[in-house]
Amino acid sequence: EEGLSELYDFVYLPMDFCRDANLGYAFVNLVNGAAVDQVWKTFNGFDRWALPTAKVCQVGWSGPHQGFLAHVERYRNSPVMHKSVPDCYKPMIFKNGVRKPFPRPTKKVKAPVSSLR
């Protein structure tokens, strides 16, 4: 909706599987440094949510993972990628605003510790 779909290539919104609710933060990797100002201005202070809430978005840098490859490597063998986890809970990668398949795991992925519904 904000016209930024081609500015990011990785998005992950961590979820509480039991409550079916997000944890209140997300990881977004931008395709280049030039996108930072536009994304920061759009989302820092954002409060026009689809559902009524008093929550206001705060943008910040995360660590230790920075960059597309670092995020993919962090999550490709993570329990969140296990076949028992619904696709909507998994990290996503994009190219030119279009979702692409996540790279396959490089080892056996363990199921998440918390039970899914």
C-alpha positions as CSV (number, residue, x, y, z in Angstrom):
1,E,0.0,0.0,0.0
2,E,2.9,2.4,0.6
3,G,4.5,1.8,-2.8
4,L,7.7,0.3,-1.3
5,S,7.3,-3.3,-2.6
6,E,10.5,-3.3,-4.7
7,L,12.6,-1.8,-1.9
8,Y,12.9,-5.0,0.2
9,D,14.0,-8.6,-0.5
10,F,13.4,-10.3,2.9
11,V,10.6,-10.0,5.5
12,Y,10.0,-12.0,8.6
13,L,7.3,-11.3,11.2
14,P,7.9,-13.6,14.2
15,M,4.8,-15.2,15.5
16,D,3.5,-16.7,18.7
17,F,2.1,-20.0,17.3
18,C,-0.2,-20.7,20.3
19,R,-1.9,-17.3,20.2
20,D,-1.7,-16.8,16.5
21,A,-0.4,-13.3,17.0
22,N,2.8,-11.6,15.9
23,L,5.4,-10.7,18.5
24,G,5.3,-7.0,17.7
25,Y,8.4,-6.6,15.6
26,A,9.6,-7.7,12.1
27,F,12.9,-8.0,10.2
28,V,13.0,-6.4,6.8
29,N,16.0,-6.3,4.6
30,L,16.2,-3.4,2.1
31,V,17.7,-4.0,-1.4
32,N,20.1,-1.1,-1.0
33,G,21.1,1.8,1.2
34,A,19.3,4.3,-0.8
35,A,15.9,2.8,0.3
36,V,16.6,3.5,4.0
37,D,15.4,7.1,4.1
38,Q,12.2,6.4,2.3
39,V,11.3,3.3,4.3
40,W,12.3,5.0,7.6
41,K,10.2,8.1,6.9
42,T,7.2,5.9,5.9
43,F,7.2,3.5,8.8
44,N,8.8,5.3,11.8
45,G,5.7,6.6,13.6
46,F,3.3,4.7,11.3
47,D,-0.1,4.3,13.0
48,R,-2.6,3.7,10.2
49,W,-3.2,0.0,11.0
50,A,-6.0,-2.1,9.5
51,L,-7.2,-3.0,13.0
52,P,-7.8,-0.5,15.7
53,T,-4.8,-0.1,18.0
54,A,-2.8,2.5,19.9
55,K,0.5,1.0,18.7
56,V,2.9,3.1,16.8
57,C,5.7,1.6,14.6
58,Q,9.3,2.3,15.6
59,V,12.0,1.7,13.0
60,G,15.5,0.6,14.1
61,W,18.6,-1.3,13.0
62,S,18.8,-4.9,14.0
63,G,21.8,-7.1,14.7
64,P,23.7,-9.3,14.4
65,H,22.3,-10.2,11.0
66,Q,22.5,-7.6,8.3
67,G,22.0,-8.2,4.6
68,F,19.9,-10.6,2.5
69,L,22.3,-13.6,2.6
70,A,22.8,-13.3,6.4
71,H,19.0,-13.4,6.9
72,V,18.6,-16.3,4.6
73,E,21.4,-18.3,6.2
74,R,20.0,-17.4,9.7
75,Y,16.5,-18.8,8.9
76,R,16.9,-21.6,6.2
77,N,17.7,-24.3,8.8
78,S,15.5,-22.7,11.6
79,P,12.6,-24.6,13.2
80,V,10.3,-21.9,11.8
81,M,11.0,-23.5,8.3
82,H,9.8,-26.9,9.4
83,K,7.1,-28.5,7.3
84,S,4.7,-28.4,10.3
85,V,4.8,-24.6,10.4
86,P,2.2,-22.9,8.2
87,D,3.7,-20.9,5.3
88,C,2.2,-17.6,6.6
89,Y,4.5,-17.8,9.7
90,K,7.7,-18.3,7.7
91,P,10.2,-15.7,6.5
92,M,9.7,-14.6,2.9
93,I,12.0,-13.5,0.2
94,F,11.1,-11.2,-2.8
95,K,12.6,-10.1,-6.1
96,N,11.2,-6.9,-7.6
97,G,8.2,-7.1,-5.3
98,V,7.3,-10.7,-6.2
99,R,7.6,-13.4,-3.6
100,K,10.1,-16.1,-4.5
101,P,10.7,-19.6,-3.0
102,F,12.9,-19.7,0.1
103,P,16.2,-21.5,-0.4
104,R,16.0,-25.1,0.7
105,P,17.6,-26.1,4.1
106,T,21.1,-27.3,4.1
107,K,20.4,-29.8,6.9
108,K,17.5,-31.5,8.6
109,V,15.1,-28.9,10.1
110,K,13.8,-29.6,13.6
111,A,10.2,-29.0,14.5
112,P,9.5,-25.9,16.7
113,V,9.5,-26.6,20.5
114,S,6.2,-24.9,21.1
115,S,3.2,-26.8,19.8
116,L,1.2,-25.5,16.8
117,R,-2.6,-25.5,16.8
